[in-house]
Amino acid sequence: MMMKSNKHSFFILMNASLGLLTCFVYLYTWVAFSFMESMWSWEPLLSLAGSITIFIIWNVYMLKREQKRYWAQAIFSYLGSIAIFAYFLT
């Protein structure tokens, strides 16, 4: 089954938004709970795991009847938005 254009655009935009939300939530929990410690402490890692879980649940819901190639697009848009955020953060 092919995804319609509007649904596909929303799908890509939502995955990119989830990627940006992951960055903001990770940085917020790092600043709020362990600012002077390593970025790999428990609180930020738990927020990262939660964000990735939301990403997986969202895509399982959206892609339950779609082709497998859309998973690659979902992962690329998610990680791409994180990479762009990290690039402009430095």
C-alpha distances in whole Angstrom, upper triangle without the diagonal:
4,7,9,13,15,13,12,16,17,15,17,20,20,20,23,25,24,26,29,29,30,32,34,34,35,38,39,40,42,44,44,45,46,47,50,48,46,42,41,43,41,40,38,36,36,34,32,31,30,28,26,25,24,22,20,20,19,16,15,15,13,10,11,7,6,7,11,12,11,14,16,16,17,20,21,21,23,25,26,27,29,30,31,33,35,36,37,39,41
4,6,9,12,10,9,13,14,13,15,18,18,18,21,23,23,24,27,28,28,31,33,33,34,37,38,39,40,42,43,44,45,46,48,47,44,41,40,42,41,40,37,36,35,33,31,30,30,27,25,25,24,21,20,20,18,15,16,16,13,11,12,9,7,8,11,11,10,13,15,14,15,18,19,19,21,23,23,24,27,28,29,30,33,33,34,36,39
4,6,8,6,6,9,11,10,11,14,15,15,18,19,20,21,24,25,25,28,29,30,31,34,35,36,38,39,40,41,42,43,46,45,42,38,38,40,38,37,35,34,33,31,29,28,27,25,23,23,21,19,18,18,16,13,15,14,10,9,12,10,7,9,12,11,9,12,14,12,13,17,17,16,18,21,21,22,24,26,26,28,30,31,32,34,36
4,6,5,6,9,10,10,12,14,15,16,18,20,21,23,24,25,27,29,30,31,33,35,36,37,39,40,41,43,44,44,47,46,44,40,40,42,41,39,36,36,35,33,31,31,29,27,25,26,23,21,21,21,18,16,17,16,12,13,15,13,11,13,15,15,12,16,17,15,15,19,19,18,20,23,22,23,26,27,27,28,31,32,32,34,37
4,6,5,6,9,10,11,12,14,15,17,18,20,21,23,24,26,27,29,30,32,33,34,36,38,39,40,42,43,43,46,45,43,39,39,41,40,38,36,35,35,32,30,31,29,26,25,26,24,21,22,22,18,17,19,18,14,14,17,16,13,15,17,15,13,16,17,14,15,19,18,16,19,22,21,21,24,25,24,26,29,29,30,32,34
4,5,5,6,8,10,11,12,14,15,16,18,20,21,22,24,26,27,28,30,32,32,34,36,37,38,40,41,41,44,44,42,38,38,40,39,37,34,34,33,30,29,29,28,25,24,25,22,20,21,21,17,16,18,17,13,15,17,16,15,17,19,17,14,17,18,15,15,19,19,16,18,22,21,20,23,25,24,25,28,29,29,31,34
4,5,5,6,9,10,10,12,14,15,16,18,20,20,22,24,25,26,28,30,31,32,34,36,36,38,39,39,43,42,40,36,36,37,36,34,32,31,31,28,27,27,25,22,22,22,19,17,18,17,14,13,15,13,9,11,14,13,12,14,16,15,12,14,16,13,13,17,17,15,17,20,20,19,22,24,24,25,28,29,29,30,33
4,5,5,6,9,10,11,12,14,15,17,19,20,21,23,24,25,27,29,30,31,33,35,36,37,38,38,41,40,38,34,34,36,35,34,31,30,30,27,25,26,24,21,20,21,19,16,17,17,14,12,15,14,10,11,14,13,11,12,14,12,9,12,13,10,10,14,14,12,14,17,17,17,20,21,21,22,25,26,26,28,31
4,5,5,6,8,10,11,12,14,15,17,18,20,21,23,24,26,27,28,30,32,33,34,36,37,37,40,39,37,33,34,35,35,33,30,30,30,27,25,26,24,21,21,22,19,16,18,18,15,14,17,16,12,14,17,17,14,16,17,15,12,14,15,11,11,15,14,11,14,17,16,15,18,20,19,20,23,24,24,26,29
4,6,5,6,9,10,10,12,14,15,16,18,20,21,22,24,26,26,28,30,31,32,33,35,35,38,37,36,32,32,34,33,31,28,28,27,24,23,24,22,19,19,19,16,14,16,16,12,12,15,14,10,13,16,16,15,16,17,16,13,14,16,12,11,15,15,12,13,17,16,15,18,20,19,20,23,24,24,26,29
4,6,5,6,9,10,11,12,14,15,16,19,20,21,22,25,25,27,29,30,31,32,34,34,37,36,34,30,30,32,31,29,26,26,25,23,21,21,20,17,16,17,14,11,13,13,10,9,12,11,8,9,13,14,12,13,14,13,9,11,12,9,8,11,12,10,11,14,14,14,16,19,18,19,22,23,24,25,28
4,5,5,6,9,10,11,13,14,15,17,19,20,21,23,24,26,27,29,30,32,32,32,35,34,32,28,29,31,30,28,25,25,25,22,20,21,20,17,16,17,15,12,14,15,12,10,14,14,11,12,16,16,14,15,15,13,9,11,11,7,6,10,9,6,8,12,11,11,14,15,15,16,19,20,21,22,25
4,6,5,6,9,10,11,12,14,16,17,18,20,21,22,24,26,27,28,30,31,31,34,33,31,28,28,30,29,27,24,25,24,21,20,21,20,16,16,18,15,13,15,16,13,12,16,15,13,15,18,19,17,18,18,17,13,14,14,11,10,12,12,8,9,13,12,10,13,15,14,15,18,19,19,21,24
4,5,5,6,9,10,10,12,14,15,16,18,20,20,22,24,25,26,28,29,29,32,32,30,26,26,28,27,25,22,22,22,19,17,18,16,13,13,15,12,9,12,13,9,10,13,13,11,13,16,18,16,18,18,17,13,13,14,12,9,12,12,9,9,12,13,11,13,16,16,15,19,20,20,21,24
4,5,5,6,9,10,10,13,14,15,16,19,20,21,23,24,25,27,28,28,31,30,28,24,24,26,25,23,20,20,20,17,15,16,15,11,11,13,10,7,10,11,9,8,12,13,11,12,16,17,16,17,16,15,11,11,11,9,6,8,9,6,5,9,10,9,10,13,14,14,16,18,19,20,23
4,5,5,6,9,10,11,13,14,15,17,18,20,21,23,24,26,27,26,29,29,26,23,23,25,25,23,20,20,20,17,15,17,16,13,13,15,13,10,13,15,12,12,16,16,14,16,19,21,19,19,18,17,14,13,13,10,8,9,9,5,5,8,7,5,8,11,10,11,13,15,15,16,19
4,5,5,6,8,10,11,12,14,15,16,18,20,21,22,24,25,25,28,28,26,22,23,24,24,22,19,19,19,16,15,16,15,11,13,15,12,10,14,15,12,13,17,16,15,17,20,22,21,22,21,20,16,16,16,14,11,12,12,9,8,11,11,8,9,13,12,11,14,16,16,16,20
4,5,5,6,9,10,10,12,14,15,16,18,20,20,22,23,23,26,26,24,20,20,22,21,19,16,16,16,13,11,13,11,8,9,11,8,7,10,12,9,11,14,14,14,16,19,21,20,21,20,19,16,14,15,14,10,11,12,9,7,10,11,9,9,13,13,12,14,17,17,17,20
4,5,5,7,9,10,11,13,14,16,17,19,20,21,22,22,25,24,22,18,18,20,20,18,15,15,16,13,10,12,12,8,9,12,10,8,12,14,12,13,16,17,16,17,21,23,21,22,20,19,16,14,14,13,10,9,10,8,5,6,8,6,5,9,10,9,11,14,14,14,17
4,5,5,6,9,10,11,12,14,15,17,18,20,21,20,23,23,21,17,19,20,20,18,15,16,17,13,12,14,14,10,12,15,13,11,15,17,15,16,19,20,19,21,24,26,24,25,24,22,19,18,18,16,13,13,13,10,8,9,10,6,6,9,9,7,10,12,12,12,15
4,5,5,6,8,10,10,12,14,15,16,18,19,19,22,22,21,17,18,19,19,16,13,14,14,11,10,13,11,8,10,13,11,10,14,15,14,15,18,19,18,20,23,26,25,26,24,24,21,19,19,18,15,15,15,13,10,12,13,10,9,13,13,10,13,16,15,14,18
4,6,5,6,9,10,11,12,14,15,16,17,17,21,20,18,14,15,16,15,13,10,11,11,8,7,9,9,6,8,11,10,9,13,14,14,15,18,19,19,20,23,26,25,25,23,23,20,18,18,17,14,13,14,13,9,10,12,10,8,11,13,10,12,15,15,14,17
4,6,5,6,8,10,11,12,14,15,16,15,18,18,16,12,14,15,16,14,10,12,13,10,8,12,12,9,11,14,13,13,16,18,17,18,21,22,22,23,26,29,28,28,26,25,22,20,20,19,16,15,15,14,11,10,12,9,7,10,11,8,8,12,12,10,13
4,5,5,6,9,10,10,12,14,15,14,18,18,17,13,15,16,16,14,11,13,14,10,10,14,13,10,13,16,14,14,18,19,18,20,23,23,23,25,28,31,30,30,29,28,25,23,23,22,19,18,18,16,13,14,15,12,10,13,13,9,11,14,13,11,15
4,6,5,6,8,10,10,12,13,14,17,17,16,13,14,14,14,11,8,10,10,7,8,11,10,8,11,13,12,13,16,17,17,19,22,22,23,25,27,30,29,30,28,28,25,23,24,23,19,18,20,18,14,15,17,14,12,15,16,13,14,17,17,15,18
4,6,5,6,9,10,11,11,12,15,14,13,9,10,11,11,9,5,8,9,6,6,10,10,9,11,14,14,14,17,18,19,20,23,24,24,26,28,31,30,31,29,28,26,23,23,23,20,18,19,18,14,14,16,14,11,14,15,12,12,16,16,13,16
4,6,5,6,8,10,10,9,13,13,12,9,11,12,13,10,7,10,12,9,10,13,14,12,15,17,17,17,20,22,22,23,26,27,27,29,31,34,33,34,32,31,28,26,26,25,22,21,21,20,17,16,17,15,12,14,15,12,11,15,14,11,13
4,5,5,6,8,10,9,13,14,14,11,13,13,13,10,8,12,12,9,11,14,14,13,16,18,17,18,21,22,22,24,27,27,28,30,32,35,34,35,33,33,30,28,28,27,24,23,24,22,19,19,20,17,15,17,18,14,14,18,17,14,17
4,5,5,6,8,9,12,12,12,10,11,10,10,6,5,9,9,7,9,12,12,12,15,17,17,18,21,22,22,24,26,27,28,30,32,35,34,35,33,33,31,28,28,28,25,23,25,23,20,20,22,19,16,19,20,17,16,20,20,17,19
4,6,6,5,6,9,9,9,6,9,8,9,7,5,9,10,9,10,14,14,14,16,19,19,20,23,24,24,26,28,29,30,32,34,37,36,37,34,34,32,29,29,29,26,24,25,24,20,20,22,19,16,18,20,16,15,19,18,15,17
4,6,6,4,8,9,11,9,12,11,13,10,9,13,14,12,14,17,17,17,20,22,22,23,25,27,27,29,31,32,32,34,36,40,39,39,37,37,34,32,32,31,28,27,27,26,23,22,23,21,18,20,21,17,16,19,18,15,17
4,6,7,10,11,13,12,14,12,12,9,9,13,13,12,14,17,17,17,20,21,21,23,26,26,27,29,31,32,32,35,36,40,39,40,38,38,35,33,33,33,29,28,29,28,24,24,26,23,20,23,23,20,19,23,22,18,20
4,6,9,9,11,10,12,9,9,7,8,11,12,11,14,16,16,17,20,21,21,23,25,26,27,29,31,32,33,35,37,40,40,40,38,38,36,33,34,33,30,28,30,29,25,25,27,25,22,24,25,22,21,24,24,20,22
4,6,5,7,8,9,7,9,8,8,11,13,13,14,17,18,18,20,22,23,24,27,28,29,31,32,34,35,36,38,41,41,41,39,39,36,34,34,34,31,29,30,29,25,24,26,25,21,23,24,21,20,23,23,19,20
4,6,8,8,11,10,12,11,10,13,15,15,16,19,20,20,22,24,25,26,28,30,30,32,34,35,36,37,39,43,42,42,40,39,37,34,34,34,31,29,30,29,25,24,26,24,21,22,23,20,18,21,20,17,17
4,7,9,11,10,13,13,13,15,18,17,18,21,22,23,25,27,28,29,31,32,33,35,37,38,39,40,42,45,44,45,42,41,40,37,36,36,34,31,32,31,28,26,28,26,23,24,25,22,20,22,22,18,18
4,7,8,7,10,11,11,13,15,16,16,19,21,21,23,25,26,27,29,31,32,33,35,36,37,39,40,44,43,43,40,40,38,35,34,35,32,30,30,30,27,25,27,26,22,23,25,22,19,22,23,19,19
4,5,6,10,11,10,11,14,15,14,17,19,19,20,23,24,25,26,29,30,31,33,34,35,36,38,41,40,40,37,37,35,32,31,32,29,27,27,27,24,22,24,23,20,20,22,20,17,20,21,18,17
4,6,9,9,7,8,12,12,11,14,16,16,17,20,21,21,23,25,26,27,29,31,32,33,35,38,37,36,34,33,32,29,28,28,26,23,24,24,20,19,21,20,16,17,19,16,14,17,18,15,15
4,7,8,7,6,10,11,10,12,15,15,16,18,20,20,22,24,25,26,28,30,31,31,33,36,35,35,32,32,31,27,27,28,25,22,24,24,20,19,21,21,17,18,21,18,16,19,21,18,18
4,6,6,6,9,11,11,12,15,16,17,18,20,21,23,25,26,27,29,31,32,33,34,38,37,37,34,34,33,30,29,30,27,25,26,26,23,21,24,23,19,21,23,21,19,22,23,20,21
4,6,5,6,9,10,10,12,14,15,16,18,20,21,22,24,26,27,28,30,31,32,36,35,36,33,34,32,28,29,30,27,24,26,26,23,22,25,24,20,22,25,22,21,24,25,22,23
4,5,5,6,9,10,11,12,14,15,17,19,20,21,23,25,26,27,29,30,31,35,35,35,33,33,31,28,29,29,26,24,26,25,21,21,24,22,19,21,23,21,20,23,24,21,22
4,5,5,6,9,10,10,12,14,15,16,18,20,21,23,24,26,27,28,30,33,33,33,31,31,29,26,26,26,23,21,22,22,18,18,20,19,15,18,20,17,16,20,20,17,19
4,5,5,6,9,10,10,12,14,15,16,18,20,21,22,24,26,26,28,31,31,31,28,29,27,24,24,25,22,19,21,21,17,17,20,19,15,18,20,18,17,20,22,19,20
4,5,5,6,9,10,10,12,14,15,16,18,20,21,22,24,25,27,30,30,31,28,29,27,24,24,25,22,20,22,22,18,18,21,20,17,20,22,20,19,23,24,22,23
4,5,5,6,9,10,11,12,14,15,16,18,20,21,22,24,25,29,29,29,27,28,25,22,23,23,20,18,20,20,16,16,19,17,15,18,20,17,17,21,21,19,21
4,5,5,6,9,10,11,12,14,15,17,18,20,21,22,24,27,27,27,25,25,23,20,20,20,17,15,17,17,13,13,16,15,12,15,17,15,15,18,20,18,20
4,5,5,6,9,10,11,12,14,15,16,18,20,21,22,26,25,26,23,24,22,19,20,20,17,15,18,18,14,14,18,17,15,17,20,18,18,22,23,21,23
4,5,5,6,9,10,10,12,14,15,16,18,20,21,24,24,25,23,24,22,19,20,21,17,16,19,18,14,15,19,17,15,19,21,19,19,23,24,22,25
4,5,5,6,9,10,11,12,14,15,16,18,20,23,23,24,22,22,19,17,18,18,14,13,16,15,11,12,15,14,12,16,17,16,16,20,21,19,22
4,5,5,6,9,10,11,12,14,15,16,18,21,20,21,19,19,17,14,15,16,12,11,14,13,10,11,14,14,12,15,17,16,17,20,21,20,23
4,5,5,6,8,10,10,12,14,15,16,20,20,21,19,20,18,15,17,17,14,13,16,16,13,14,18,17,16,19,21,20,21,24,25,24,26
4,5,5,6,9,10,11,12,14,15,19,19,20,19,20,17,14,17,17,13,13,16,15,12,14,17,16,15,19,20,19,20,23,24,23,26
4,6,5,6,9,10,11,12,14,17,16,17,16,16,14,11,13,13,9,9,12,11,8,11,14,13,13,16,18,17,18,21,22,22,25
4,5,5,6,9,10,10,12,15,15,16,14,15,13,10,12,13,10,10,13,13,11,13,16,16,16,18,21,20,21,24,26,25,28
4,5,5,6,9,10,11,14,15,16,15,17,14,12,15,16,12,13,16,16,13,16,19,18,18,21,23,23,24,27,28,28,30
4,6,5,6,8,10,13,13,15,15,16,13,11,14,14,10,12,15,14,12,15,17,16,17,20,21,21,23,26,26,26,29
4,5,5,6,8,11,10,12,11,12,9,8,11,11,7,9,13,12,11,14,16,16,17,20,21,21,23,25,26,27,29
4,6,5,6,9,10,12,11,13,11,9,13,13,11,12,16,15,14,17,19,20,20,23,25,25,26,29,30,30,33
4,6,6,9,10,13,13,15,12,12,15,15,12,15,18,17,16,19,21,21,22,25,26,26,28,30,31,31,34
4,6,8,8,11,12,13,10,10,13,13,10,13,16,15,14,18,19,19,21,23,24,24,27,29,30,30,33
4,5,5,7,8,10,7,8,11,11,10,12,15,15,15,18,19,20,21,24,25,26,27,29,31,31,34
4,6,9,10,12,11,11,14,15,13,15,18,18,18,21,23,23,25,27,28,29,31,33,34,35,37
4,7,9,12,11,12,15,15,15,17,20,20,20,23,24,25,27,29,30,31,33,34,36,37,39
4,7,8,7,9,12,12,12,15,17,17,18,21,22,23,25,26,27,29,31,32,33,35,37
4,6,6,8,10,11,12,14,16,16,18,20,21,22,24,25,27,28,30,31,33,34,36
4,5,6,7,9,10,12,13,15,16,17,19,21,22,23,25,27,28,29,31,32,34
4,5,5,7,9,10,11,13,15,16,16,19,20,21,22,25,26,27,29,30,32
4,5,5,6,9,10,10,12,14,15,16,18,20,21,22,24,25,27,28,30
4,5,5,6,8,10,10,12,14,15,17,18,20,21,22,24,26,27,29
4,5,5,6,9,10,11,12,14,15,16,18,20,21,22,24,25,27
4,6,5,6,8,10,10,12,14,15,16,18,20,20,22,24,26
4,5,5,6,9,10,11,13,14,15,17,18,20,21,23,25
4,6,5,6,8,10,11,12,14,15,16,18,20,21,23
4,5,5,6,8,10,10,12,14,15,16,18,19,21
4,6,5,6,9,10,10,12,14,15,16,18,20
4,5,6,7,9,10,11,13,14,16,17,19
4,5,5,6,9,10,10,12,14,15,17
4,5,5,6,9,10,10,12,14,16
4,5,5,6,9,10,11,12,15
4,6,5,6,9,10,10,13
4,5,5,6,9,10,11
4,5,5,6,8,10
4,5,5,6,9
4,6,5,6
4,5,6
4,5
4
